[in-house]
Amino acid sequence: LSPRGIGLGEHDDVGTSDERLNAEIVHVPWLMRLPKSYGQLRRTQALVQPCDVYYTLAELLGAAAEQRGWGRNALVVFNGRPAWRERAIVVGRTANGIRTDAWYLLESRPSNDVASTPDEPPPQLFAKPDDWWEVNDVAGRCPDIVERLAEARRQTCEALAAGRPVEALAVDDPLVTGMT
C-alpha cells in the first residue's frame, strides 16, 4: 500500500505531486496476503480509501474497532460484495474529485481566502472504467453529471466533517451506472 502514485509524464506531471489528482496519482494498488487462502488470487475494482486500512487490519487482528466516519473493513470485497462503496472522495491542495464506478469528476479548488477566478480551469469529467488513463474529458457533453457529482462531493464532505452518515446513491442512478 502506498499513500499515492507517481506521475511518469502522464498529464504533464512527473513525481509525487498532488497538484493534479489524475489516476496515476490516486489509483494506488493495495496488495494483501490474507491468511488461509482467504480471497486467494481475487482482484477487485472496489473503491477503497486509505481510511479503510485501519478497519481491515483491526478485523484481521481480531481487535474491536468502533465504526466511525468513512472507513470500512475492506475484507468484505473478497466475499463477493461488488458494491460496498459507491463513491470515493479525493482531496489535494489545489484540486478535489469524486469517483464512482461510472465517473471521475476532477475540479480545481481555489484556496479558502480566494474566490474562483476566470482563469481557473473548468472541471474535468471522465467516463469510467473505459477511460482508464483519463484522456477524454466529457464534461462539456455531460453538464448535468458534472453538476450532480459536484453536489454529491460537497454533501459527502459536509456529512463527513459533521460526523453524519453519508447518504447512499441509488443503485440505478446514472452517477453510479453511467450513461446508457
C-alpha positions in Angstrom: 0.0 0.0 0.0 1.2 3.5 -0.8 -0.1 6.9 0.1 -0.1 8.0 -3.6 1.1 7.0 -7.0 3.9 8.6 -9.0 3.3 10.6 -12.2 5.5 9.3 -15.0 4.8 12.0 -17.5 1.1 11.5 -18.0 -0.9 14.8 -17.7 2.5 16.7 -17.8 3.3 15.6 -14.3 6.5 13.7 -13.1 7.0 12.7 -9.5 4.9 12.7 -6.3 2.7 15.8 -6.7 -0.8 16.4 -5.6 -1.2 19.3 -7.9 -3.2 17.1 -10.2 -5.2 14.2 -8.9 -5.4 12.0 -12.0 -5.4 8.2 -11.9 -1.6 7.8 -11.9 -1.6 9.7 -8.6 -4.7 8.5 -6.8 -5.2 4.9 -8.1 -2.9 3.0 -5.9 -2.8 -0.8 -5.7 -3.3 -2.4 -2.3 -1.8 -5.9 -2.2 -2.8 -8.1 0.7 -1.7 -11.6 1.5 -4.5 -13.0 3.6 -4.4 -16.0 5.9 -5.6 -19.4 4.9 -6.1 -18.6 1.2 -8.9 -16.2 2.1 -9.8 -14.4 -1.2 -6.9 -16.1 -2.9 -6.0 -14.5 -6.2 -9.0 -12.3 -6.0 -8.8 -9.0 -7.8 -11.4 -6.2 -7.3 -12.0 -2.8 -8.7 -13.9 -1.7 -5.5 -13.5 1.9 -4.4 -11.2 1.5 -1.3 -9.8 4.5 0.5 -6.8 4.8 2.9 -9.1 5.2 5.9 -10.1 1.5 5.3 -6.7 0.2 6.2 -7.4 0.6 10.0 -10.7 -1.2 10.0 -9.3 -4.0 7.7 -6.3 -4.6 10.0 -8.4 -4.5 13.1 -10.6 -7.3 11.6 -7.6 -9.4 10.6 -6.1 -9.0 14.1 -9.4 -9.7 15.9 -9.4 -6.2 17.5 -12.6 -4.3 18.2 -12.8 -1.2 16.0 -15.7 1.1 16.6 -17.2 2.1 13.3 -16.8 5.9 12.9 -16.5 8.0 9.8 -15.9 6.9 6.3 -13.6 3.9 6.9 -14.7 0.3 6.4 -13.4 -3.2 6.6 -12.2 -3.9 3.0 -12.3 -7.7 3.5 -16.0 -7.7 2.5 -15.0 -7.1 -1.1 -13.3 -10.5 -1.1 -16.6 -12.2 -0.2 -18.2 -11.1 -3.5 -19.9 -7.9 -2.4 -19.4 -5.9 -5.6 -20.9 -2.5 -4.4 -19.7 -1.8 -0.9 -19.0 1.9 -1.5 -20.5 3.8 -4.5 -18.1 6.8 -4.4 -14.7 7.8 -3.2 -13.6 11.3 -2.4 -10.1 12.6 -3.3 -8.8 15.9 -1.9 -5.5 17.6 -2.6 -4.0 21.0 -2.1 -5.3 22.5 -5.3 -7.8 20.0 -6.6 -10.5 17.6 -5.4 -12.5 14.9 -7.0 -15.3 12.3 -6.7 -15.1 8.9 -8.2 -17.9 6.4 -8.8 -17.9 3.2 -10.8 -19.1 5.2 -13.8 -17.4 8.6 -13.5 -14.5 10.6 -12.1 -15.0 14.4 -11.7 -11.9 16.4 -11.1 -12.2 20.0 -10.0 -9.6 22.7 -9.2 -10.0 24.0 -5.8 -9.3 27.7 -5.0 -7.7 28.4 -1.7 -10.1 29.3 1.1 -9.4 33.0 1.1 -9.6 33.5 -2.7 -12.8 33.4 -4.8 -12.8 31.5 -8.1 -11.1 33.3 -10.9 -12.0 33.3 -14.6 -8.6 31.7 -15.5 -9.3 28.7 -13.2 -9.5 25.5 -15.2 -13.0 24.1 -15.7 -14.0 20.8 -14.1 -13.0 17.6 -16.0 -15.2 14.6 -16.2 -14.0 11.1 -17.3 -16.2 8.1 -18.1 -15.1 5.1 -16.1 -14.0 2.4 -16.4 -13.5 2.9 -20.2 -11.2 6.0 -19.9 -8.6 4.3 -17.7 -5.9 7.0 -18.4 -8.3 10.0 -18.2 -7.6 11.4 -21.6 -11.1 12.1 -22.9 -12.7 14.9 -20.9 -16.5 14.7 -21.4 -17.6 17.5 -19.0 -18.8 19.6 -21.9 -21.1 16.8 -23.1 -22.5 15.9 -19.6 -23.0 19.1 -17.7 -25.8 17.6 -15.6 -23.5 14.8 -14.5 -20.8 17.4 -13.6 -23.3 19.4 -11.5 -24.7 16.3 -9.7 -21.3 14.9 -9.0 -20.0 18.2 -7.6 -23.1 18.4 -5.4 -22.6 14.8 -4.2 -19.0 15.5 -3.4 -19.9 18.6 -1.5 -22.7 16.8 0.5 -20.3 13.9 1.2 -17.6 16.2 2.5 -20.1 18.1 4.7 -21.5 14.9 6.2 -18.1 13.5 6.9 -16.9 16.8 8.5 -20.1 16.9 10.7 -19.8 13.2 11.7 -23.1 12.4 10.0 -23.7 9.3 7.9 -23.2 9.7 4.1 -26.4 9.3 2.2 -26.1 6.4 -0.4 -26.7 6.9 -4.0 -29.5 4.9 -5.7 -28.2 1.7 -7.4 -29.8 2.8 -10.7 -28.6 6.4 -10.5 -26.6 7.5 -13.6 -23.9 8.7 -11.2 -23.3 5.0 -10.4 -24.3 3.2 -13.6 -23.1 5.7 -16.2 -24.9 6.7 -19.4 -26.9 4.0 -21.0 
